[in-house]
Amino acid sequence: MARAAAGNTVKVHYTGKLDDGSQFDSSVGGEPLEFALGSGGIIPGFENAVLGMAAGETKTVKIPSDEAYGPHQLDKVQEVERDKFPADIQLEVGRRLQAVAAGGETLDLVIVAVGEASVTLDFNHPLAGKDLTFELELVEVA
């Protein structure tokens, strides 16, 4: 039976959980995730976990944050003057927003604090700094 190797396109069902057991994502019940091994489009720890698996095989892996979305970086938390936001935007802690950088790149961010004069924004990936556990099932190797 063929084992997943660099250059193969694979289809994987997964369920991702945090250390507290809460689920943050899953493909179960939907379409499996399809990607090319070695393309760099998937977090390194996930890709490394799939390498060597055979179709039909399952496993559970814990991926440290440095092999997932990296550490939470304090320099990606910024305070912005409140008047820089449109008046019609509800500014509340936990709200996710998108901004467009000078180069046209779309940035995802979350509001982490709201003060009278400023709003604190976190530009880190929501899973940065977190170890992730994935239950994997390799559906297909091509």
N, C-alpha and C positions, 0 to 999 in steps of 0.2 A: 504494500500500500504506500502511495506517495506521501512523503512528509513535506510540510511547508518549508520552503527555502527562499532565500533572497531572489527576487525577480518573479516569484509566483504571485498570481492574484488569488486572494482568499476571501471567503465569506465566513463571518464569525458572528454568532449570537453572543451577547454579553449582558451582564448585569453588573453595574458599578455601585459600590457601597463605600461609605466613609467608616472611620474607626468606630463610630457610635452605632454602626449597623444601619444607618439610614441610607436609602437608595437614592442616588443622584441621577441615574440614567439606566436605560435598558432597551435592548432591541427585541427582547422576547415578546412574542405576539405580533411582531411586525416583520419588516424585512431585515435580514442580517446585514451587518456592516461589511461592505466590500472595499478592499484596498489592495494595493500592490506592496508586497513586502520589500522594504529597502527604499521606498519612495520618499520617506520622511514626512508623510502626511498624517501620521498617527504618533501619539506620544511614544517615546522610545521603550519604556517598560512594557507597554501593551504589545508592541511589535515584537520585542524580544521574547515575550511569553508565548506568542503564536509560533515562532520559529521552531521547527522540529515536530510540531503536532501533526497528527494524521486526521483525515476527515472522520467525523464521528467521535473524536476524542474530546473529553471535557477536562477542565482543571480549574482550580482556584489559585490566584496569584495575588500577592500583596506587592504593590508598586510604591516605593518611596517617592516622596515629593520631587526629589531631584531627577527622577526618571519619568516624571509625569509633567506637571505644569510648572515645576521649579519652585524655589522658595518665594515666600511672600516678601516683596521688596518695598521697604519703607519709602524709597524715592518715587514710587509710583502712587503714593498717597499725597494728594495735593489739596490745598485750601484755595478756594476761588471766591472772589467777591460775589455776594448774592445778586447784585444788580447786573451781573454778566449773563444771567439766565432770563429767558423770556418770561413775562409776567404770568402767562397762562400755564406754566409748568408747576405741578404740585411737587414741592420739595419735601420729601420725607425719607427718613432713614430706611435703607433696604431697597429703595426704588432703583431699578436698573435703567440706565440711559445709554444712548449712543452719541458719540461726537465724531466729527470729521477733522482729522489732523490736517496740518498745512499741506502735506503731500497728497492729500486725498484719501488716506487710509481711514477706514472706519474703526473707531475705538469703542469697546464696550467698557462700561464703568458702573459703579454702584455708589450711591450716596451713603456715607458712613456717619456723618454728623451734619446737623443743620443748626447754625447759630443765627443771631439777629443780623449780623453783617456779612457772614461768610458761610459757605457750604464746603464740607470736606468730601472729596471724591477719591475712590480707590480704583485705579486703572489696572490692577492685577487681575489675572484670570480668577474667576470665583473659586477655583479649586487649587490655586497656588498655595504652597505651604502645607498641603494636606497629603497624607499617605492614602492611597486608593486600593481597594480590594476589588478584583474582577473575577466573576464566575464566567468562564469562557467555554464555548462549544464551537469547534471548528466544523463548519457545515460543508465547505467545499474548498478544494485546492485545484487551481488551474494553471 
